[in-house]
Amino acid sequence: MTEEVEWQGERCAYLRCDNEHHSLGIFPKSWRKKLGLSEATSNMSFGLQLANYQQLKAAVSFLRGNGVRVETEIIPPELHPGIDYAAYAFDPDGHCLELYYYMEQVGWDGRPRPKEMRRKVDPNNWPEILEPLSDTFTGEPFIGPWRDAAPLNLRA
């Protein structure tokens, strides 16, 4: 377990494998209604990490421009520790997809960054650019192209 958070009298736990802040968050089912999420599923959200902050902003614009409901403030920042800016896209059945670009890396001592040292986030006002944090370019490798790429010729 990396971290526990208490919100509105209930707690959730964030679990990890390797160095990323969390791979799994366990939330009370009652939070779905409080947050305006679908109560027809037992999954609060499914996280998708994008290549960088600019790609996250572009994804939000693209999805909204194509009629997808995308929210940035529905889930308060204190409920996604280890992730600073995040957007939430909803499929037609109400399933929530969390889009983010950054996941805090747990240090050598096995503890997450203290809350007071995390980036302050205003989910309603995203800056044009962000200064990198000490662990912005570390962590799990991004497997895949950032933009359209020519197909690989695997014939030798």
RODO-2510 file (C-alpha; in nm, 4 decimals, decimal comma):
residues 156
     n   res          X          Y          Z
     1     m     0,0000     0,0000     0,0000
     2     t     0,1343     0,3423    -0,0985
     3     e    -0,1170     0,5774     0,0582
     4     e    -0,4581     0,6066     0,2221
     5     v    -0,6902     0,9024     0,1761
     6     e    -0,9931     0,9980     0,3832
     7     w    -1,2724     1,1893     0,2089
     8     q    -1,6133     1,2734     0,3516
     9     g    -1,5680     1,0336     0,6421
    10     e    -1,4627     0,7309     0,4359
    11     r    -1,1212     0,6115     0,3278
    12     c    -0,9653     0,4636     0,0192
    13     a    -0,6366     0,2863    -0,0373
    14     y    -0,3849     0,3129    -0,3213
    15     l    -0,1817     0,0025    -0,3998
    16     r     0,1260    -0,0209    -0,6190
    17     c     0,3689    -0,2529    -0,7815
    18     d     0,7158    -0,1250    -0,8761
    19     n     0,7823     0,2487    -0,8343
    20     e     0,4613     0,4118    -0,9571
    21     h     0,2492     0,5755    -0,6879
    22     h    -0,0411     0,3403    -0,7536
    23     s    -0,1651     0,0768    -0,9901
    24     l    -0,4969     0,0264    -0,8138
    25     g    -0,7216     0,2454    -0,6030
    26     i    -0,9832     0,0855    -0,3795
    27     f    -1,2748     0,3214    -0,3173
    28     p    -1,6031     0,2908    -0,1249
    29     k    -1,8955     0,2194    -0,3584
    30     s    -2,0875     0,5039    -0,1944
    31     w    -1,8485     0,7528    -0,3571
    32     r    -1,9907     0,6776    -0,7023
    33     k    -2,3158     0,8555    -0,6203
    34     k    -2,1388     1,1367    -0,4315
    35     l    -1,9137     1,2015    -0,7330
    36     g    -2,1876     1,1700    -0,9940
    37     l    -2,0435     0,8506    -1,1415
    38     s    -2,2407     0,5569    -1,2774
    39     e    -2,3768     0,3264    -1,0127
    40     a    -2,4235     0,0531    -1,2750
    41     t    -2,0596    -0,0562    -1,2505
    42     s    -1,8253    -0,1609    -0,9713
    43     n    -1,5291     0,0129    -1,1397
    44     m    -1,4828     0,3768    -1,0389
    45     s    -1,2529     0,4552    -1,3326
    46     f    -0,9962     0,3011    -1,5643
    47     g    -0,6713     0,4976    -1,5969
    48     l    -0,4904     0,5647    -1,9232
    49     q    -0,1502     0,7349    -1,9163
    50     l    -0,0720     0,9591    -2,2127
    51     a     0,2748     1,0578    -2,3316
    52     n     0,2895     1,4119    -2,1906
    53     y     0,0894     1,7093    -2,0678
    54     q     0,0410     1,8526    -2,4172
    55     q    -0,1026     1,5217    -2,5384
    56     l    -0,3398     1,5183    -2,2401
    57     k    -0,4641     1,8678    -2,3253
    58     a    -0,4990     1,7698    -2,6934
    59     a    -0,6950     1,4560    -2,5980
    60     v    -0,9388     1,6627    -2,3922
    61     s    -0,9929     1,9020    -2,6848
    62     f    -1,0266     1,6192    -2,9375
    63     l    -1,2740     1,4196    -2,7303
    64     r    -1,4869     1,7222    -2,6429
    65     g    -1,4796     1,8283    -3,0084
    66     n    -1,6205     1,4882    -3,0989
    67     g    -1,9083     1,4992    -2,8525
    68     v    -1,7548     1,2998    -2,5661
    69     r    -1,8336     1,4138    -2,2123
    70     v    -1,4989     1,5057    -2,0549
    71     e    -1,4732     1,6499    -1,7028
    72     t    -1,1710     1,7850    -1,5174
    73     e    -1,3302     1,8654    -1,1833
    74     i    -1,5682     1,5726    -1,1169
    75     i    -1,3104     1,3872    -0,9057
    76     p    -1,1235     1,6184    -0,6663
    77     p    -0,7404     1,6168    -0,6895
    78     e    -0,7105     1,4747    -0,3372
    79     l    -0,8706     1,1536    -0,4695
    80     h    -0,6000     1,0959    -0,7294
    81     p    -0,2783     1,1393    -0,5299
    82     g     0,0353     1,0850    -0,7329
    83     i    -0,1368     1,2259    -1,0431
    84     d    -0,1535     1,6017    -1,0879
    85     y    -0,3675     1,6952    -1,3909
    86     a    -0,6323     1,4433    -1,4947
    87     a    -0,9412     1,4424    -1,7137
    88     y    -1,2342     1,2024    -1,7002
    89     a    -1,4007     1,0859    -2,0218
    90     f    -1,7307     0,8970    -2,0135
    91     d    -1,8492     0,6336    -2,2583
    92     p    -2,2186     0,6114    -2,3556
    93     d    -2,2851     0,3649    -2,0707
    94     g    -2,1332     0,6005    -1,8117
    95     h    -1,8013     0,4196    -1,7589
    96     c    -1,5295     0,6630    -1,6543
    97     l    -1,1857     0,6701    -1,8189
    98     e    -0,9215     0,8686    -1,6319
    99     l    -0,6702     1,0331    -1,8659
   100     y    -0,3432     1,1519    -1,7139
   101     y     0,0160     1,2124    -1,8239
   102     y     0,2162     1,1844    -1,4992
   103     m     0,2410     0,9353    -1,2153
   104     e     0,4527     1,0157    -0,9115
   105     q     0,7402     0,7742    -0,8569
   106     v     0,7927     0,6320    -0,5087
   107     g     1,1386     0,7073    -0,3735
   108     w     1,4154     0,4814    -0,2545
   109     d     1,2644     0,4726     0,0954
   110     g     0,9336     0,3278    -0,0318
   111     r     0,7279     0,6314     0,0647
   112     p     0,5333     0,8684    -0,1602
   113     r     0,6072     1,2402    -0,1860
   114     p     0,4588     1,4293     0,1109
   115     k     0,1290     1,6000     0,0235
   116     e     0,2676     1,9472     0,0884
   117     m     0,5396     1,8883    -0,1740
   118     r     0,2966     1,7910    -0,4522
   119     r     0,2022     2,0276    -0,7323
   120     k    -0,1016     2,2396    -0,6464
   121     v    -0,3739     2,1701    -0,9041
   122     d    -0,6733     2,3792    -0,9996
   123     p    -0,8868     2,1338    -1,2010
   124     n    -1,0787     2,4232    -1,3597
   125     n    -0,7725     2,6180    -1,4789
   126     w    -0,5005     2,4226    -1,6533
   127     p    -0,1806     2,6155    -1,7297
   128     e    -0,0496     2,6311    -2,0862
   129     i     0,2716     2,4492    -1,9858
   130     l     0,4031     2,2818    -1,6696
   131     e     0,7510     2,2827    -1,5261
   132     p     0,8797     1,9251    -1,4921
   133     l     0,8995     1,7687    -1,1488
   134     s     1,2033     1,5727    -1,0298
   135     d     1,0397     1,2457    -1,1430
   136     t     0,8501     1,3648    -1,4533
   137     f     1,0725     1,1728    -1,6941
   138     t     1,1158     0,8559    -1,4877
   139     g     0,8960     0,5571    -1,4274
   140     e     0,7359     0,3083    -1,6579
   141     p     0,8399     0,3513    -2,0205
   142     f     0,5857     0,4816    -2,2679
   143     i     0,5401     0,2044    -2,5235
   144     g     0,4041     0,3486    -2,8410
   145     p     0,4369     0,6503    -3,0681
   146     w     0,3547     1,0031    -2,9547
   147     r     0,2258     1,0863    -3,3027
   148     d     0,1420     0,8951    -3,6153
   149     a     0,4477     0,7001    -3,7142
   150     a     0,5387     0,5137    -4,0282
   151     p     0,4792     0,1404    -3,9949
   152     l     0,7820    -0,0699    -3,9182
   153     n     0,9209    -0,2839    -4,1969
   154     l     0,9952    -0,6052    -4,0119
   155     r     1,1177    -0,7951    -4,3186
   156     a     1,4918    -0,8219    -4,3281
***
